[in-house]
Amino acid sequence: MEYTRKKIAEKAQVSPQKVFRYIKAHDIEPTKRVGRTDYFSEDDAHKMLAFFEEERKEREVNQTTSDDMISKDEYITVLKDQVRDLQKRLDSKEDEVSELHRLLSQEQQLARTEQAKRLELESVNTRLIETNTDVLNEKDARIQELENKLSKEQNKGFWARIFK
């Protein structure tokens, strides 16, 4: 059976121009020519088909290798982006922890200050109460003394009060 350039191109899934360039590069002569159509032997056609099949496989391997390299590069890029993102998150969490420690320290300091002021106020109140109690006791004693004096004076007669 004889093959035309077009049939070889269809079977090899390449363009007819590519088949033409292969024929020209390898000086393959057609077995017969009818009009402008060249016919090639089955042996030549199989050689061309084998060449194009090998070339296609090589392209697929190169494409797969290239895809693998691209996917590896993309994967590395994605991982680097994730690392950067995670580092940013870690930094922000560290900042939050630092801020929380600072706020906790402030709160503890304020609590200590408040407790010290409360104790001071309690001691001032206690002193004031003691002082007021002493003053009140003195005044009570003075009032009692004056009441006693007044009641003695009231018990005296008119002339006794005048001539003391």
Biotite code that builds the C-alpha atoms (Angstrom):
import biotite.structure as struc

atoms = struc.array([
    struc.Atom([0.000, 0.000, 0.000], chain_id="A", res_id=1, res_name="MET", atom_name="CA", element="C"),
    struc.Atom([1.248, 3.451, -0.800], chain_id="A", res_id=2, res_name="GLU", atom_name="CA", element="C"),
    struc.Atom([0.872, 6.591, 1.305], chain_id="A", res_id=3, res_name="TYR", atom_name="CA", element="C"),
    struc.Atom([0.520, 10.251, 0.380], chain_id="A", res_id=4, res_name="THR", atom_name="CA", element="C"),
    struc.Atom([2.034, 13.105, 2.390], chain_id="A", res_id=5, res_name="ARG", atom_name="CA", element="C"),
    struc.Atom([-1.470, 14.009, 3.596], chain_id="A", res_id=6, res_name="LYS", atom_name="CA", element="C"),
    struc.Atom([-2.215, 10.451, 4.862], chain_id="A", res_id=7, res_name="LYS", atom_name="CA", element="C"),
    struc.Atom([1.150, 10.275, 6.637], chain_id="A", res_id=8, res_name="ILE", atom_name="CA", element="C"),
    struc.Atom([0.489, 13.676, 8.263], chain_id="A", res_id=9, res_name="ALA", atom_name="CA", element="C"),
    struc.Atom([-2.990, 12.564, 9.423], chain_id="A", res_id=10, res_name="GLU", atom_name="CA", element="C"),
    struc.Atom([-1.695, 9.303, 10.905], chain_id="A", res_id=11, res_name="LYS", atom_name="CA", element="C"),
    struc.Atom([1.239, 11.045, 12.612], chain_id="A", res_id=12, res_name="ALA", atom_name="CA", element="C"),
    struc.Atom([-1.017, 13.924, 13.730], chain_id="A", res_id=13, res_name="GLN", atom_name="CA", element="C"),
    struc.Atom([1.352, 16.531, 12.341], chain_id="A", res_id=14, res_name="VAL", atom_name="CA", element="C"),
    struc.Atom([1.001, 19.150, 9.618], chain_id="A", res_id=15, res_name="SER", atom_name="CA", element="C"),
    struc.Atom([1.637, 18.221, 5.972], chain_id="A", res_id=16, res_name="PRO", atom_name="CA", element="C"),
    struc.Atom([4.373, 20.891, 5.911], chain_id="A", res_id=17, res_name="GLN", atom_name="CA", element="C"),
    struc.Atom([6.224, 19.035, 8.648], chain_id="A", res_id=18, res_name="LYS", atom_name="CA", element="C"),
    struc.Atom([6.054, 15.817, 6.612], chain_id="A", res_id=19, res_name="VAL", atom_name="CA", element="C"),
    struc.Atom([7.307, 17.743, 3.573], chain_id="A", res_id=20, res_name="PHE", atom_name="CA", element="C"),
    struc.Atom([10.278, 19.152, 5.547], chain_id="A", res_id=21, res_name="ARG", atom_name="CA", element="C"),
    struc.Atom([11.137, 15.650, 6.852], chain_id="A", res_id=22, res_name="TYR", atom_name="CA", element="C"),
    struc.Atom([11.063, 14.237, 3.327], chain_id="A", res_id=23, res_name="ILE", atom_name="CA", element="C"),
    struc.Atom([13.239, 17.053, 2.027], chain_id="A", res_id=24, res_name="LYS", atom_name="CA", element="C"),
    struc.Atom([15.727, 16.796, 4.945], chain_id="A", res_id=25, res_name="ALA", atom_name="CA", element="C"),
    struc.Atom([16.119, 13.025, 4.541], chain_id="A", res_id=26, res_name="HIS", atom_name="CA", element="C"),
    struc.Atom([16.098, 12.956, 0.731], chain_id="A", res_id=27, res_name="ASP", atom_name="CA", element="C"),
    struc.Atom([13.251, 10.461, 0.505], chain_id="A", res_id=28, res_name="ILE", atom_name="CA", element="C"),
    struc.Atom([12.080, 9.876, -3.050], chain_id="A", res_id=29, res_name="GLU", atom_name="CA", element="C"),
    struc.Atom([8.437, 9.065, -3.784], chain_id="A", res_id=30, res_name="PRO", atom_name="CA", element="C"),
    struc.Atom([7.774, 5.641, -5.317], chain_id="A", res_id=31, res_name="THR", atom_name="CA", element="C"),
    struc.Atom([5.387, 7.163, -7.832], chain_id="A", res_id=32, res_name="LYS", atom_name="CA", element="C"),
    struc.Atom([3.896, 10.498, -8.766], chain_id="A", res_id=33, res_name="ARG", atom_name="CA", element="C"),
    struc.Atom([0.377, 10.991, -10.076], chain_id="A", res_id=34, res_name="VAL", atom_name="CA", element="C"),
    struc.Atom([-0.223, 14.601, -11.060], chain_id="A", res_id=35, res_name="GLY", atom_name="CA", element="C"),
    struc.Atom([1.029, 16.704, -8.203], chain_id="A", res_id=36, res_name="ARG", atom_name="CA", element="C"),
    struc.Atom([0.538, 13.936, -5.602], chain_id="A", res_id=37, res_name="THR", atom_name="CA", element="C"),
    struc.Atom([3.552, 11.945, -4.414], chain_id="A", res_id=38, res_name="ASP", atom_name="CA", element="C"),
    struc.Atom([3.138, 8.369, -3.156], chain_id="A", res_id=39, res_name="TYR", atom_name="CA", element="C"),
    struc.Atom([5.613, 6.786, -0.741], chain_id="A", res_id=40, res_name="PHE", atom_name="CA", element="C"),
    struc.Atom([6.331, 3.141, -0.003], chain_id="A", res_id=41, res_name="SER", atom_name="CA", element="C"),
    struc.Atom([4.965, 1.482, 3.097], chain_id="A", res_id=42, res_name="GLU", atom_name="CA", element="C"),
    struc.Atom([8.495, 1.115, 4.479], chain_id="A", res_id=43, res_name="ASP", atom_name="CA", element="C"),
    struc.Atom([9.258, 4.849, 4.067], chain_id="A", res_id=44, res_name="ASP", atom_name="CA", element="C"),
    struc.Atom([5.855, 5.742, 5.550], chain_id="A", res_id=45, res_name="ALA", atom_name="CA", element="C"),
    struc.Atom([6.535, 3.556, 8.633], chain_id="A", res_id=46, res_name="HIS", atom_name="CA", element="C"),
    struc.Atom([9.957, 5.186, 9.101], chain_id="A", res_id=47, res_name="LYS", atom_name="CA", element="C"),
    struc.Atom([8.343, 8.639, 8.963], chain_id="A", res_id=48, res_name="MET", atom_name="CA", element="C"),
    struc.Atom([5.532, 7.605, 11.328], chain_id="A", res_id=49, res_name="LEU", atom_name="CA", element="C"),
    struc.Atom([8.062, 6.106, 13.757], chain_id="A", res_id=50, res_name="ALA", atom_name="CA", element="C"),
    struc.Atom([10.121, 9.315, 13.632], chain_id="A", res_id=51, res_name="PHE", atom_name="CA", element="C"),
    struc.Atom([7.090, 11.524, 14.288], chain_id="A", res_id=52, res_name="PHE", atom_name="CA", element="C"),
    struc.Atom([5.862, 9.220, 17.066], chain_id="A", res_id=53, res_name="GLU", atom_name="CA", element="C"),
    struc.Atom([9.284, 9.345, 18.737], chain_id="A", res_id=54, res_name="GLU", atom_name="CA", element="C"),
    struc.Atom([9.333, 13.125, 18.367], chain_id="A", res_id=55, res_name="GLU", atom_name="CA", element="C"),
    struc.Atom([5.838, 13.372, 19.900], chain_id="A", res_id=56, res_name="ARG", atom_name="CA", element="C"),
    struc.Atom([6.884, 11.206, 22.869], chain_id="A", res_id=57, res_name="LYS", atom_name="CA", element="C"),
    struc.Atom([9.984, 13.327, 23.351], chain_id="A", res_id=58, res_name="GLU", atom_name="CA", element="C"),
    struc.Atom([7.850, 16.493, 23.321], chain_id="A", res_id=59, res_name="ARG", atom_name="CA", element="C"),
    struc.Atom([5.488, 14.950, 25.879], chain_id="A", res_id=60, res_name="GLU", atom_name="CA", element="C"),
    struc.Atom([8.402, 14.005, 28.135], chain_id="A", res_id=61, res_name="VAL", atom_name="CA", element="C"),
    struc.Atom([9.854, 17.501, 27.792], chain_id="A", res_id=62, res_name="ASN", atom_name="CA", element="C"),
    struc.Atom([6.432, 19.026, 28.423], chain_id="A", res_id=63, res_name="GLN", atom_name="CA", element="C"),
    struc.Atom([5.916, 16.785, 31.468], chain_id="A", res_id=64, res_name="THR", atom_name="CA", element="C"),
    struc.Atom([9.371, 17.685, 32.754], chain_id="A", res_id=65, res_name="THR", atom_name="CA", element="C"),
    struc.Atom([8.653, 21.325, 32.080], chain_id="A", res_id=66, res_name="SER", atom_name="CA", element="C"),
    struc.Atom([5.248, 21.027, 33.793], chain_id="A", res_id=67, res_name="ASP", atom_name="CA", element="C"),
    struc.Atom([6.913, 19.279, 36.733], chain_id="A", res_id=68, res_name="ASP", atom_name="CA", element="C"),
    struc.Atom([9.463, 22.062, 36.982], chain_id="A", res_id=69, res_name="MET", atom_name="CA", element="C"),
    struc.Atom([6.724, 24.685, 36.745], chain_id="A", res_id=70, res_name="ILE", atom_name="CA", element="C"),
    struc.Atom([4.588, 22.911, 39.291], chain_id="A", res_id=71, res_name="SER", atom_name="CA", element="C"),
    struc.Atom([7.608, 22.494, 41.596], chain_id="A", res_id=72, res_name="LYS", atom_name="CA", element="C"),
    struc.Atom([8.448, 26.175, 41.210], chain_id="A", res_id=73, res_name="ASP", atom_name="CA", element="C"),
    struc.Atom([4.822, 27.118, 41.822], chain_id="A", res_id=74, res_name="GLU", atom_name="CA", element="C"),
    struc.Atom([4.745, 24.826, 44.859], chain_id="A", res_id=75, res_name="TYR", atom_name="CA", element="C"),
    struc.Atom([7.925, 26.413, 46.209], chain_id="A", res_id=76, res_name="ILE", atom_name="CA", element="C"),
    struc.Atom([6.455, 29.872, 45.617], chain_id="A", res_id=77, res_name="THR", atom_name="CA", element="C"),
    struc.Atom([3.236, 28.891, 47.381], chain_id="A", res_id=78, res_name="VAL", atom_name="CA", element="C"),
    struc.Atom([5.211, 27.469, 50.302], chain_id="A", res_id=79, res_name="LEU", atom_name="CA", element="C"),
    struc.Atom([7.326, 30.621, 50.540], chain_id="A", res_id=80, res_name="LYS", atom_name="CA", element="C"),
    struc.Atom([4.152, 32.717, 50.543], chain_id="A", res_id=81, res_name="ASP", atom_name="CA", element="C"),
    struc.Atom([2.709, 30.517, 53.283], chain_id="A", res_id=82, res_name="GLN", atom_name="CA", element="C"),
    struc.Atom([5.899, 30.861, 55.320], chain_id="A", res_id=83, res_name="VAL", atom_name="CA", element="C"),
    struc.Atom([5.767, 34.665, 54.945], chain_id="A", res_id=84, res_name="ARG", atom_name="CA", element="C"),
    struc.Atom([2.091, 34.704, 55.906], chain_id="A", res_id=85, res_name="ASP", atom_name="CA", element="C"),
    struc.Atom([2.673, 32.456, 58.912], chain_id="A", res_id=86, res_name="LEU", atom_name="CA", element="C"),
    struc.Atom([5.656, 34.585, 59.987], chain_id="A", res_id=87, res_name="GLN", atom_name="CA", element="C"),
    struc.Atom([3.484, 37.708, 59.831], chain_id="A", res_id=88, res_name="LYS", atom_name="CA", element="C"),
    struc.Atom([0.812, 35.977, 61.899], chain_id="A", res_id=89, res_name="ARG", atom_name="CA", element="C"),
    struc.Atom([3.417, 34.821, 64.405], chain_id="A", res_id=90, res_name="LEU", atom_name="CA", element="C"),
    struc.Atom([4.822, 38.346, 64.675], chain_id="A", res_id=91, res_name="ASP", atom_name="CA", element="C"),
    struc.Atom([1.353, 39.783, 65.247], chain_id="A", res_id=92, res_name="SER", atom_name="CA", element="C"),
    struc.Atom([0.620, 37.120, 67.895], chain_id="A", res_id=93, res_name="LYS", atom_name="CA", element="C"),
    struc.Atom([3.919, 37.931, 69.611], chain_id="A", res_id=94, res_name="GLU", atom_name="CA", element="C"),
    struc.Atom([2.944, 41.610, 69.586], chain_id="A", res_id=95, res_name="ASP", atom_name="CA", element="C"),
    struc.Atom([-0.450, 40.730, 71.061], chain_id="A", res_id=96, res_name="GLU", atom_name="CA", element="C"),
    struc.Atom([1.178, 38.627, 73.801], chain_id="A", res_id=97, res_name="VAL", atom_name="CA", element="C"),
    struc.Atom([3.594, 41.453, 74.576], chain_id="A", res_id=98, res_name="SER", atom_name="CA", element="C"),
    struc.Atom([0.732, 43.945, 74.782], chain_id="A", res_id=99, res_name="GLU", atom_name="CA", element="C"),
    struc.Atom([-1.239, 41.594, 77.035], chain_id="A", res_id=100, res_name="LEU", atom_name="CA", element="C"),
    struc.Atom([1.790, 41.181, 79.335], chain_id="A", res_id=101, res_name="HIS", atom_name="CA", element="C"),
    struc.Atom([2.185, 44.952, 79.493], chain_id="A", res_id=102, res_name="ARG", atom_name="CA", element="C"),
    struc.Atom([-1.518, 45.432, 80.292], chain_id="A", res_id=103, res_name="LEU", atom_name="CA", element="C"),
    struc.Atom([-1.407, 42.689, 82.919], chain_id="A", res_id=104, res_name="LEU", atom_name="CA", element="C"),
    struc.Atom([1.621, 44.312, 84.526], chain_id="A", res_id=105, res_name="SER", atom_name="CA", element="C"),
    struc.Atom([-0.170, 47.680, 84.557], chain_id="A", res_id=106, res_name="GLN", atom_name="CA", element="C"),
    struc.Atom([-3.269, 46.097, 86.060], chain_id="A", res_id=107, res_name="GLU", atom_name="CA", element="C"),
    struc.Atom([-1.234, 44.427, 88.795], chain_id="A", res_id=108, res_name="GLN", atom_name="CA", element="C"),
    struc.Atom([0.556, 47.692, 89.537], chain_id="A", res_id=109, res_name="GLN", atom_name="CA", element="C"),
    struc.Atom([-2.758, 49.554, 89.717], chain_id="A", res_id=110, res_name="LEU", atom_name="CA", element="C"),
    struc.Atom([-4.187, 46.862, 92.000], chain_id="A", res_id=111, res_name="ALA", atom_name="CA", element="C"),
    struc.Atom([-1.165, 47.161, 94.317], chain_id="A", res_id=112, res_name="ARG", atom_name="CA", element="C"),
    struc.Atom([-1.459, 50.962, 94.309], chain_id="A", res_id=113, res_name="THR", atom_name="CA", element="C"),
    struc.Atom([-5.186, 50.766, 95.015], chain_id="A", res_id=114, res_name="GLU", atom_name="CA", element="C"),
    struc.Atom([-4.636, 48.293, 97.844], chain_id="A", res_id=115, res_name="GLN", atom_name="CA", element="C"),
    struc.Atom([-1.933, 50.509, 99.359], chain_id="A", res_id=116, res_name="ALA", atom_name="CA", element="C"),
    struc.Atom([-4.257, 53.529, 99.172], chain_id="A", res_id=117, res_name="LYS", atom_name="CA", element="C"),
    struc.Atom([-7.104, 51.515, 100.681], chain_id="A", res_id=118, res_name="ARG", atom_name="CA", element="C"),
    struc.Atom([-4.854, 50.420, 103.567], chain_id="A", res_id=119, res_name="LEU", atom_name="CA", element="C"),
    struc.Atom([-3.694, 54.009, 104.051], chain_id="A", res_id=120, res_name="GLU", atom_name="CA", element="C"),
    struc.Atom([-7.304, 55.243, 104.075], chain_id="A", res_id=121, res_name="LEU", atom_name="CA", element="C"),
    struc.Atom([-8.277, 52.545, 106.568], chain_id="A", res_id=122, res_name="GLU", atom_name="CA", element="C"),
    struc.Atom([-5.408, 53.567, 108.826], chain_id="A", res_id=123, res_name="SER", atom_name="CA", element="C"),
    struc.Atom([-6.335, 57.274, 108.479], chain_id="A", res_id=124, res_name="VAL", atom_name="CA", element="C"),
    struc.Atom([-9.971, 56.414, 109.235], chain_id="A", res_id=125, res_name="ASN", atom_name="CA", element="C"),
    struc.Atom([-8.920, 54.379, 112.264], chain_id="A", res_id=126, res_name="THR", atom_name="CA", element="C"),
    struc.Atom([-6.770, 57.261, 113.544], chain_id="A", res_id=127, res_name="ARG", atom_name="CA", element="C"),
    struc.Atom([-9.595, 59.722, 112.915], chain_id="A", res_id=128, res_name="LEU", atom_name="CA", element="C"),
    struc.Atom([-12.072, 57.496, 114.715], chain_id="A", res_id=129, res_name="ILE", atom_name="CA", element="C"),
    struc.Atom([-9.664, 57.098, 117.640], chain_id="A", res_id=130, res_name="GLU", atom_name="CA", element="C"),
    struc.Atom([-9.007, 60.848, 117.696], chain_id="A", res_id=131, res_name="THR", atom_name="CA", element="C"),
    struc.Atom([-12.709, 61.636, 117.435], chain_id="A", res_id=132, res_name="ASN", atom_name="CA", element="C"),
    struc.Atom([-13.466, 59.119, 120.156], chain_id="A", res_id=133, res_name="THR", atom_name="CA", element="C"),
    struc.Atom([-10.872, 60.738, 122.424], chain_id="A", res_id=134, res_name="ASP", atom_name="CA", element="C"),
    struc.Atom([-12.232, 64.211, 121.640], chain_id="A", res_id=135, res_name="VAL", atom_name="CA", element="C"),
    struc.Atom([-15.796, 63.010, 122.175], chain_id="A", res_id=136, res_name="LEU", atom_name="CA", element="C"),
    struc.Atom([-14.821, 61.385, 125.469], chain_id="A", res_id=137, res_name="ASN", atom_name="CA", element="C"),
    struc.Atom([-13.176, 64.621, 126.579], chain_id="A", res_id=138, res_name="GLU", atom_name="CA", element="C"),
    struc.Atom([-16.226, 66.631, 125.521], chain_id="A", res_id=139, res_name="LYS", atom_name="CA", element="C"),
    struc.Atom([-18.543, 64.135, 127.199], chain_id="A", res_id=140, res_name="ASP", atom_name="CA", element="C"),
    struc.Atom([-16.473, 64.478, 130.365], chain_id="A", res_id=141, res_name="ALA", atom_name="CA", element="C"),
    struc.Atom([-16.601, 68.268, 130.052], chain_id="A", res_id=142, res_name="ARG", atom_name="CA", element="C"),
    struc.Atom([-20.372, 68.185, 129.417], chain_id="A", res_id=143, res_name="ILE", atom_name="CA", element="C"),
    struc.Atom([-20.830, 65.864, 132.386], chain_id="A", res_id=144, res_name="GLN", atom_name="CA", element="C"),
    struc.Atom([-18.744, 68.175, 134.517], chain_id="A", res_id=145, res_name="GLU", atom_name="CA", element="C"),
    struc.Atom([-20.753, 71.196, 133.395], chain_id="A", res_id=146, res_name="LEU", atom_name="CA", element="C"),
    struc.Atom([-24.029, 69.351, 133.976], chain_id="A", res_id=147, res_name="GLU", atom_name="CA", element="C"),
    struc.Atom([-22.871, 68.401, 137.477], chain_id="A", res_id=148, res_name="ASN", atom_name="CA", element="C"),
    struc.Atom([-21.845, 71.978, 138.141], chain_id="A", res_id=149, res_name="LYS", atom_name="CA", element="C"),
    struc.Atom([-25.167, 73.225, 136.807], chain_id="A", res_id=150, res_name="LEU", atom_name="CA", element="C"),
    struc.Atom([-27.171, 70.808, 138.895], chain_id="A", res_id=151, res_name="SER", atom_name="CA", element="C"),
    struc.Atom([-25.179, 71.833, 142.028], chain_id="A", res_id=152, res_name="LYS", atom_name="CA", element="C"),
    struc.Atom([-25.835, 75.437, 141.219], chain_id="A", res_id=153, res_name="GLU", atom_name="CA", element="C"),
    struc.Atom([-29.519, 74.782, 140.754], chain_id="A", res_id=154, res_name="GLN", atom_name="CA", element="C"),
    struc.Atom([-29.665, 73.041, 144.116], chain_id="A", res_id=155, res_name="ASN", atom_name="CA", element="C"),
    struc.Atom([-28.252, 76.087, 145.871], chain_id="A", res_id=156, res_name="LYS", atom_name="CA", element="C"),
    struc.Atom([-30.587, 78.718, 146.978], chain_id="A", res_id=157, res_name="GLY", atom_name="CA", element="C"),
    struc.Atom([-30.902, 82.200, 145.551], chain_id="A", res_id=158, res_name="PHE", atom_name="CA", element="C"),
    struc.Atom([-28.607, 83.825, 148.103], chain_id="A", res_id=159, res_name="TRP", atom_name="CA", element="C"),
    struc.Atom([-26.000, 81.122, 147.815], chain_id="A", res_id=160, res_name="ALA", atom_name="CA", element="C"),
    struc.Atom([-25.745, 81.608, 144.128], chain_id="A", res_id=161, res_name="ARG", atom_name="CA", element="C"),
    struc.Atom([-25.236, 85.312, 144.450], chain_id="A", res_id=162, res_name="ILE", atom_name="CA", element="C"),
    struc.Atom([-22.566, 85.078, 147.151], chain_id="A", res_id=163, res_name="PHE", atom_name="CA", element="C"),
    struc.Atom([-20.442, 82.331, 146.030], chain_id="A", res_id=164, res_name="LYS", atom_name="CA", element="C"),
])
